[in-house]
Amino acid sequence: MRYLKAFYLLIGVALLAAVIAEIEVAEVGAQIGRVGYGFLVILGIYFVAFSIDSVTWQMTIRGVPLNGLWAYRAWVLRMVGEAFNHVIPAASMGGEPVKAMLLKKHYGIGYREGTASLILARTINLIALVIFLVGGFALMIAAGSLPGAYEIVAGVGLLVLGLAVALFFVVQRFGVTSLTGAWIGGWRFGARVKDVLHHIRDMDDRLVHFYTGTRGRFAGALLLAFVNWLLGAVEIYYTLLFLGHPISWADAWIIEAVAQLVRTGTFFIPASIGAQEGAFLLVCGAITGSPTLGVSVSVVRRLREVIWIVWGFTLGSILSMKPGLVPEGDGDGG
């Protein structure tokens, strides 16, 4: 596994090298210099988006009230967890166990409930992402600003992602895992996996209860998740504005949609390094006529990511010095 991760990283580095070979580095530096204090606006937009995403997660945690205190708690834990997600090459999932652990340690939320909330939040974000990508794809076709080959690749990628997310949701909503487990339990060796099947049924019950018993929270969380993705397009719009090349809102949506589709499809590459840069280079180049401008957009986004990672690990260090409500080694507690 270690060698495989190193191989994926090498792929990303190779892609990044190919991108750099296509542009003038000095020109990128000059363009980024134009952003100036506009970078604070970009940070502000992402801060709002990140906060909305934190509330989305908060809404999936059973028994947690929808108030400002818990919104702040969810925000802090997400800051820490997402910092790990960025640096651990595990399909942006490396920080999820950290979030569950911190929920248990500091707020007494059991591992099962914490894990269920993380699965729900991830699913809701993916559903909202597919909706966002469908909108971006429709705008792409209507605008006709990208080559036909780009549209075909984007369409196939969107179809595959949409089917995968739909299957992921159906498995949770209808307790397919439990049904499969019950079927296996009827086999001769079923008694050997009895404890495992119990945990699977418990998790399925939590997921199904959220989708069917708290539909208001589900709908609200889905709406917030969609707004979060829209703010990504807003970030692109203002980034290009500060870079001195304003574009339309539709073009900003298209660029962000392609970037997110590529990031999702290259989940195995740490931080999608190289892949994200290549996506911005190609799409921004097609829309604005300047591939270098696309790389500048990517660099601005990477700078924002670095700030968030440092901020997240700083909060994690502070949190690690605080005593937990639940002593290490205690049971699940729900």
N, C-alpha and C positions, 0 to 999 in steps of 0.2 A: 504493500500500500504506500509506503514511504517513497519508493521509486516511481510509482504511478503519479503521485502528487508532484514530484520533481519534474516528471515528464510533462505534465499539464502546465506547470509553471514555465518550462522551456518553450512550450507552444505559445504561451502568452508573450513571453519576451521576444520570440521570433516575430510574432505579429506586430509588436510594438516597434521593433527594429525596421520592419517593412514600412510601417506608417511614417517613421522618422525619415526614412530614405526618400519619401515622396514629397516632403515639405522643406521649407526654409526655416530652420530653427530660429534664426535671428528675427524673421518676420513674425513668428509666433510670440516671441518675447515682446516685440514692439506692440503687437495687438493686445496682449494681456496688460501691458502697462497703461492702456487707455481705460481700463475698467475702473481704476482708482477707488474712490469711496463707494462706487457702485457695488463693490464686493460685499459691503455691509448689507445692502438691500438683498442681494442674493442669499446671504446667510440668514437674513430675516425671513425670507420666503420659505427656506428649507426648515427653519425653526418652527414656523407655523405648521408646515406639512408633517414634520416629525411629531409635533404635539398632537395633531389630529390622529396620526397613526397610533399614538400611545393611548388615546381615548378609545380607539377601536379595540385595542387589546383589553383595556379596562372593562369594556362592555361584555366581553366574553367570559370574565371570571365570575363564576356563580357566587352569590352572597356578598359581592363587593358593591357598595353604594356608588352611584354616579355623582360624586361630589368633587370639589377642587382638590381636597387632600389626596384622594386616591388617584386622581389624574396626575398629580405631581409624583406620587410614588411610582406609578406605572411609567411615567416619563423617565425618571431616574434609572429604574431597572432596565428599561429599553436602551437607554444611553450606554449602559455598561454592556448589555448583551449584544447590541449591534456593533460595538467596538470589536468584540470577539468574532462576530460574524464576518467582519471585513478582513480580519487577519488570518482566520483559520480556514483553510481550503476545504470546506465541507458543505458545498452547495448553499452557502449563506445560512447554515443551520448550526454552526459551531457554537454560537452564543445562546441557543435555545436552552440547553441544560443549565447554563449559568443563570438565566432568568428564572427557571423553575427552582433552582437552589436558593436564590436570593428571596424569592417569594416565600419559600418555606422558612428560611432562617430568620428573616426580619418581620414577616407579617403572618406567620402561622398558616399560610395556605398550603395544603397538602400537595405532595408531588403529583398525585393523580389529577387533582383539580387544576394544578398549574400546567401540567402537560396537556390536558384537554383544552385549556384556554389558548395555549400556544398553537395547537393544531387548528382550532377554530379561527384564530386570528390569521394564521397563514392561509387557510382556505378562503376566508373572506377577502383577503388581499388579492389572492390569485383570481377569484371570480371578478372582482372589480377591475383587475388588470386586463382580463380578457375583454370586458366591456369597453375599457379605455382603448385597447388595441383595435377593436372592431371600429370604433369611431375614427381612429387614426388611419386605418386602412381605407375606410370609405372616403375620407378626405384625400388620401393619396391617389385613389382611382379618379376622383372628381377633378383634382388639380392636374394630373398628368405630368407632373414636374419631374418624376423619377423614371429612369429607363424601365422598359417592360420586364427585363430580367429581374430587377429589384422587386417589382410588384409581385412577380410569380413566387420568388423566394419568400417574400413577406407573407403572401397568402398561404403558402404551404406551412410555414412556421406557425402562423396563427391557427390554422386548422388543427395541427398536431397538438399545440398547447391547449386549445379549447377543448378538444376531446379528452386530453389527459386530466384537465381540471374538472370537467364534467364527471368523469369516472371517479375521481378523488372525492367529489362531493356526494355522489350517489352511494358510494361505499359507506360514507359516514351517515348520511341521512336515513338510509334504510337498514343500517346495522348489518351490512353484508358480511363483515368480518365475524360477527357473532353467529350468524346463520351458518357460515362455513365451518366455524369452530364446533357448533353443535353437531353438524354432519360428521366431522372428523371424530368427535367424542363418541359417536355410535360405533366406531370401529373397535377392533379387538384391543388395540393399544391405546384407546381413548382415555382410559383411566390414568395413564402416565402423564398426560398433559392437562389433567383436571384443573390444577392450580392456575396454569397459564390461561386456560379458557375462561376461568373466573375473572381474571384481570382484564381480559379482552372484552368480556360482556360488560364489566363495570365501566370501562372506557367508552364503549359504544353507547351505553345508557346515558352517559354524560353528554355526548355529542348529539344524540337524538333529542334529548331533553332541550338543549339550547335551540335547535332548529324548529322544534314543534311547540315547546312550552314557553319560549320567550321570543316570539316572532317579532315583537317590537324592537327588542335589542338587536336581533339579527338584521332587520331592515335598516335600523339606524346605523349599525356598524358598517353595513355594506355601502350605504350612502356616504359615510365619512371616508371610507377607503377609496371610493371613486373620486371624491374631492381631493384626497391626498395625491392620487395620480395626476389629476388635472393641474395641481400646483407644480408638478414636475414640468409641465409644458409652460407654465407661467415663468418658472425659473429659466427655461431655455429662451423665452421671449426677451426677458430683461438682460440675460447674459449677452445675447447678440446685440441688443440695444446699446449696452455699455461698451461692447467691442466696436461700436461704430457702424454696425450693419443691421439696421432694424428690419424685421420680417413681419409677416402677418401672423395672427393668432393660429390660423389653420396650419401654416408652415411649422410653427413651433410645436403644435400637437403632433404633426407627422414626424418631425425629428425626434421628439421624445418617445413616441410610440416605437419607432425603429430601434432606438437605443435600448429601450427596455426589453424589446423582443430579443435583441442580440444578447443582452445581459442574462436573460432567462435561459436562452439556448446554450450559453457558454458557462453555465453554473459550475462546471468542473474546473475552470480556470480561476485561480485565486483573484478575487476582485475583478474578474473579466478583463484583466490587464491585457492591453493590446487589442482585444476584441471591441471594447467600448470605443477606443480611439479610432479603430478602423471604421466602425459604424458611423461615428460623427464625421470622419473624413469623407466618406462616400456620400452620405445623405446631405450634409451641409454643402459639399462640393456641387452636388446636383442641383440643389435649391438656390444657393447663393452664387455659385460659380467660383467659389474659393475654397478648395480643400483645406488649405492652411487655416482658414477660419474655423472649420470643424474641429481641427486639432486644438485650437485655442479654446474653444468651448469645452472640450474634454479636459484640458489642463485646469481650467477654472473649476470644473466639477471635482476634479481630483484634489485640488487644494481645499475645497469645502469638505470633502470626505476626510482628509487628513486632520483638519481642525476638529471634526466630530469624533474621530477616533481618539485623538489626544484628550479631548474633553471627556469622552466616555471612560477611558482608562483612569483619568484623574478622579472622576466620581467613584469608580470602582475601588480605587485605593482608599478613598475617604470612607466608603461604605464598609470596607474590610476591617477597619479599625473600630467599628461600632459593634457592641455585643448584640448577638441575635436573640430573638424571643425564644427560639427553639434550639436547645443544645445539639451539638453535632452528634449524629448517630441515632437520633430519635426516629421513631417510625413515621409512616406516611401521614397519618392524621387526617386522611381524606383527600 
